[in-house]
Structure formats: C-alpha cells, structure tokens
Amino acid sequence: MNIAFLRRAIKIAEEKSKSGINGPFGAVVARGDEILGEGWNQVVENNDPTAHAEIVAIRNACSCKADFRLQECTIYCNCEPCPMCLSAIYWARIPEIVYACTRDDATDAGFDDALIYDEIGSAWNDRSIKRIQAERETGKKVFQKWLANQDRINY
C-alpha cells in the first residue's frame, strides 16, 4: 500500500468536484510505485452513467499498459467502490483495493447505492428491472462460434 496514492485519489476527488458538476470521487491505479491511470467521476460532465472514477482510472491504466488485465496493480479510491466499479475491478483482475470512505459515508453525502446491493442479492423475479429472455438458441450460436475460434483471446 502506498498512502501517497490514496491521498492522490482523495485530492483528485476534491479538485474535480469543486465545480459541482463532477461527483466527489477520485481513483488511481498503480503498479508498484508507478501510477498507470487516474480518474474522477464524470457522469454528468459526459452524460455517461458508467463514468465513475474507478472505471475511468481502469480505462486509463489499461490504455497505458496496452492490456485489459491489471493483475499486478492496486486501485486507490477516495471511497469504497460501488457495485459497478467493484465488478470492473474484478474484470480487470485488480487484486487489491485501498479506499478511504465507506459506502455509508457516500450515502450520507447523497450517493446511495443500497438499492443496487439489495437487487444483486435478490432473485431475478424479485428485482425491479423487468427481465425478458428471447432467441436463446440463436444467441447460443454466437457462443459456439466463439468457442470454435482458435484465435480467440480468453478473458
């Protein structure tokens, strides 16, 4: 753990949220003593609900590294990652998260993701988003072609 990188994530959150447009979230992805990517919340600025600090930092780190895997990295966040960001951290294979504030602290600041946590833990039929499945056999053919492709890159 590098406390300076955590402080950098906190500083990014503070600086980038001053205008009130960007949310108060910052993140840094580092490998050893090197920062590979930084990010801050740009949801409103970019009209992109996925532009959370952690996602932006992961995108920047992957671009810097020219690889979608960040298994030797640590992500530093000013706040505990939301479910979407946590999923991206898993997909990027980042083995360590260092954060300052908890999700309860975020809730107190007006950023409540309890509904998402509750929904993830619920059965599909109990979730608030309607689920419709169709064309399964047609869709499965794409997976079969993928599995048959000797040039595929597994991830």
BELLINCOR-V593680 format. One record per pair of residues at least 12 apart in sequence whose C-alpha atoms are under 10 Angstrom apart, sorted by the first residue. I is the first residue (numbers start at 1). J is the second residue. If there is no record, write none. Layout:
I,J / I,J
This chain:
1,30 / 1,32 / 1,33 / 1,74 / 1,75 / 1,76 / 1,96 / 1,97 / 1,98 / 2,30 / 2,32 / 2,33 / 2,74 / 2,76 / 2,98 / 3,76 / 3,98 / 3,99 / 4,33 / 4,76 / 5,27 / 5,28 / 5,29 / 5,30 / 5,33 / 5,34 / 5,35 / 5,74 / 5,75 / 5,76 / 5,77 / 5,98 / 6,26 / 6,27 / 6,28 / 6,29 / 6,75 / 6,76 / 6,77 / 6,78 / 6,79 / 6,98 / 6,99 / 6,100 / 7,26 / 7,27 / 7,28 / 7,76 / 7,77 / 7,78 / 7,99 / 7,100 / 8,26 / 8,27 / 8,28 / 8,38 / 8,76 / 8,77 / 8,78 / 9,25 / 9,26 / 9,27 / 9,28 / 9,29 / 9,38 / 9,39 / 9,40 / 9,53 / 9,54 / 9,75 / 9,76 / 9,77 / 9,78 / 9,79 / 9,99 / 9,100 / 10,24 / 10,25 / 10,26 / 10,27 / 10,28 / 10,40 / 10,76 / 10,77 / 10,78 / 10,79 / 10,99 / 10,100 / 10,101 / 11,24 / 11,25 / 11,26 / 11,27 / 11,78 / 12,24 / 12,25 / 12,26 / 12,27 / 12,28 / 12,38 / 12,39 / 12,40 / 12,41 / 12,53 / 12,77 / 12,78 / 13,25 / 13,26 / 13,27 / 13,39 / 13,40 / 13,41 / 13,53 / 13,77 / 13,78 / 13,79 / 14,26 / 14,40 / 14,78 / 15,40 / 16,39 / 16,40 / 16,41 / 16,42 / 17,40 / 17,41 / 17,42 / 20,44 / 21,41 / 21,42 / 21,43 / 21,44 / 21,45 / 22,40 / 22,41 / 22,42 / 22,43 / 22,44 / 22,45 / 22,46 / 22,52 / 22,53 / 23,40 / 23,41 / 23,42 / 23,43 / 23,44 / 23,45 / 23,52 / 23,53 / 23,111 / 24,40 / 24,41 / 24,42 / 24,53 / 24,78 / 24,79 / 24,106 / 24,109 / 24,111 / 25,39 / 25,40 / 25,41 / 25,42 / 25,52 / 25,53 / 25,54 / 25,77 / 25,78 / 25,79 / 25,80 / 25,81 / 25,106 / 26,38 / 26,39 / 26,40 / 26,41 / 26,52 / 26,53 / 26,54 / 26,56 / 26,57 / 26,76 / 26,77 / 26,78 / 26,79 / 27,39 / 27,40 / 27,41 / 27,52 / 27,53 / 27,54 / 27,55 / 27,56 / 27,57 / 27,58 / 27,75 / 27,76 / 27,77 / 27,78 / 27,79 / 27,81 / 27,98 / 27,99 / 28,40 / 28,53 / 28,54 / 28,56 / 28,57 / 28,58 / 28,60 / 28,61 / 28,74 / 28,75 / 28,76 / 28,77 / 28,78 / 28,98 / 29,54 / 29,56 / 29,57 / 29,58 / 29,59 / 29,60 / 29,61 / 29,62 / 29,70 / 29,73 / 29,74 / 29,75 / 29,76 / 29,77 / 29,94 / 29,97 / 30,57 / 30,58 / 30,61 / 30,70 / 30,72 / 30,73 / 30,74 / 30,75 / 30,76 / 31,61 / 31,70 / 31,71 / 31,72 / 31,73 / 31,74 / 31,75 / 32,72 / 32,73 / 32,74 / 34,73 / 35,57 / 35,61 / 35,64 / 35,73 / 35,74 / 35,75 / 36,57 / 36,58 / 36,59 / 36,60 / 36,61 / 36,62 / 36,63 / 36,64 / 36,65 / 36,70 / 36,73 / 37,54 / 37,56 / 37,57 / 37,58 / 37,59 / 37,60 / 37,61 / 37,62 / 37,63 / 37,64 / 37,65 / 37,75 / 38,53 / 38,54 / 38,55 / 38,56 / 38,57 / 38,58 / 38,59 / 38,60 / 38,61 / 38,75 / 38,76 / 38,77 / 39,51 / 39,52 / 39,53 / 39,54 / 39,55 / 39,56 / 39,57 / 39,58 / 39,59 / 39,60 / 39,61 / 39,77 / 40,52 / 40,53 / 40,54 / 40,55 / 40,56 / 40,57 / 40,77 / 40,78 / 41,53 / 41,54 / 41,55 / 41,56 / 41,57 / 42,56 / 50,84 / 50,85 / 51,85 / 52,81 / 52,82 / 52,84 / 52,85 / 53,77 / 53,78 / 53,79 / 53,81 / 53,85 / 54,75 / 54,76 / 54,77 / 54,78 / 54,79 / 54,80 / 54,81 / 54,82 / 54,84 / 54,85 / 54,86 / 54,88 / 54,89 / 55,81 / 55,84 / 55,85 / 55,86 / 55,87 / 55,88 / 55,89 / 56,85 / 57,75 / 57,76 / 57,77 / 58,70 / 58,75 / 58,85 / 58,88 / 58,89 / 58,92 / 58,94 / 59,88 / 59,92 / 61,73 / 62,92 / 67,92 / 68,91 / 68,92 / 68,93 / 68,155 / 69,89 / 69,90 / 69,91 / 69,92 / 69,93 / 69,94 / 69,155 / 70,89 / 70,90 / 70,91 / 70,92 / 70,93 / 70,94 / 70,95 / 71,89 / 71,90 / 71,91 / 71,92 / 71,93 / 71,94 / 71,95 / 71,96 / 72,93 / 72,94 / 72,95 / 72,96 / 73,92 / 73,93 / 73,94 / 73,95 / 73,96 / 73,97 / 74,89 / 74,93 / 74,94 / 74,95 / 74,96 / 74,97 / 74,98 / 75,89 / 75,94 / 75,95 / 75,96 / 75,97 / 75,98 / 75,99 / 76,96 / 76,97 / 76,98 / 76,99 / 76,100 / 77,97 / 77,98 / 77,99 / 77,100 / 77,101 / 78,98 / 78,99 / 78,100 / 78,101 / 78,102 / 79,98 / 79,99 / 79,100 / 79,101 / 79,102 / 79,103 / 79,104 / 79,105 / 79,106 / 80,97 / 80,98 / 80,99 / 80,100 / 80,101 / 80,102 / 80,103 / 80,104 / 80,105 / 80,106 / 81,97 / 81,98 / 81,99 / 81,101 / 81,102 / 81,103 / 81,106 / 82,102 / 82,103 / 82,106 / 82,111 / 82,112 / 82,113 / 82,114 / 82,116 / 82,117 / 83,113 / 83,114 / 83,116 / 83,117 / 83,120 / 84,113 / 84,116 / 91,155 / 92,155 / 93,155 / 115,127 / 115,128
